Amino acid sequence: MNYERINFILNNDAKCDIFYNERPVWIQEINKDIAKVGFIDNFEEKNVLIKDLYEN
């Protein structure tokens, strides 16, 4: 993914399925090339590179 796409997703009401390492996540915030994500399948949070996120 890229910064512009993530920014678009965060500023719209549309539901998008976003994944990191085949696990569904929600994006909590972005800062340059890093996204803070929460994993939907548990309570884990992690900072990841935006380029490592993808849509299904």
Sequence and secondary structure as in RCSB ss.txt:
>XXXX:A:sequence
MNYERINFILNNDAKCDIFYNERPVWIQEINKDIAKVGFIDNFEEKNVLIKDLYEN
>XXXX:A:secstr
  HHHHHHHHTS     EEETTEEEEEEEEETTEEEEEETTSS EEEEEGGGEEE 
